[in-house]
Amino acid sequence: TLHAVAKGFTAQQASEVIALSTRVFPAVDAFFIWGFPFETMAEFYQTVFQMALFRSWDVRVLPCLLSFLPQTAIYRQVQAGRYGGRLPESAGSADRWGPAGRFRSGEAGSRWPR
C-alpha cells in the first residue's frame, strides 16, 4: 500500500525509524491511513498488526479512515473509474463547501447551526 500511494519508504523502513525514534524522543506519533480502494484484507490486517506493535512500544498510534478529498490524486483516479468505479457525489467533501470555500452550516454532518 505504501508503494501505491508513493510514500517512498517501506513498512520495514518505517518500523526501523519508529523503533529508533522511541529511543531518542520522549514521545513518538505514528499516523496510519486505512480504507484504500486497492487495499486487500491481508494488507489491512498487516496494518492493524503494525499499529499494535507500535502501541507495544508506547508509540501513539493515530489511525484515520481514507477521505476522498477532491484535490487528491486518488480521488481523481476513483472518479475516472479506476478501482471499480466512481464515488457518489455525497462521498466527496466538495458538495459540502459553498462559495469562497465556506462550509455550508446546518447540513448533515455540520456542527454549526444555520
N, C-alpha and C positions, 0 to 999 in steps of 0.2 A: 504494500500500500504506500509506503514512503516513496518508493521509486515512481509510482503512478502519479503522485502529487508533486514530484520533482523537488523533494526536500534536500537532496544532495548528501544524505547520510543514511546509513543502515540502522536497523533496530539494534544490532550488536554494538555499533559505534555509539549510539545514544546511551545504551546501558553502561558502557565503559566511562563515558563522560559523566553520567549521573553518579556512578559509584565514586569516581574521583572527586566530584563536586561535594559529595556528602562528607568527605574528609577535610575539605578546605573551607566550606562555607557553613555558617550556623543554621541556615535554612535553605532548602532546595525545593523548587516547584517543578512539576512535570505536567505539561499540557498534552492532552490526548483528544483527538477528534475521531469519532466513530460514526458509522452510518453512510460511508461512501457507497455509491451505487454499484461499484465494481468489487467491493469488499466481500469476500467469502465468509461463511460462518467460521471456518478454520482460522482465518486471519483475525476475525473478531475475537475468538476465544484466545488467540495468542496475545492480542492487545489487552484483554482482561487479565491474563496471566502476568503480563509485564507490569500492569498497574498494581497488581497485588504484590509482586516482587518489590517494586519501588516503595510501596507502603511499608513493607517489612524493613526497609532501610530508613524509615522515618522521613521519606520524601512526601511532600504534599502533592497529591495527585488531583489534577483538575480535568475531569472528563467533560467533553462537550459534544453534543449531537451536531452533525454537519448541518449548517444552514446554507441554503441555496440563495446566496446573495447575487443580484443581477450583475454586479461589476466583476464577478469572478469567472475564471475560465471554465470551471466545472459546471456552473450554471449555464453558460453558453453552449457547452458540449451537450448537456442533457436536453436543452431546448432545441438543439439541432438534430435530436433523435438518437444520439449516442447513449449507450447503456439502457436501451429498451424503451425510449420514448421521451415525451415532453412532460414538463411539470404543469399541473393545473395552475391557472392564474393565481389562485389563492395560496399556492405553495411558496411563492417568492414574496419578498418583502416590498417589492415595488408598488403593489397595489395599496399599501398602507401609507405611502408617502404622498403628500399633497404638494401644492405649489411651493416653490422655494425650499423643497426638501423637508417640510414640516410634517411631523407625524400627525395623521388625522385622529384627533381625540374623539372619545366617545364610541369608538368602534370595538368590536370584539377583540379582546387581547390588549386593549388600551387600559392603562391605569388612570388615565386622566378623564375627568368629566367633560361633557360637551360645553 
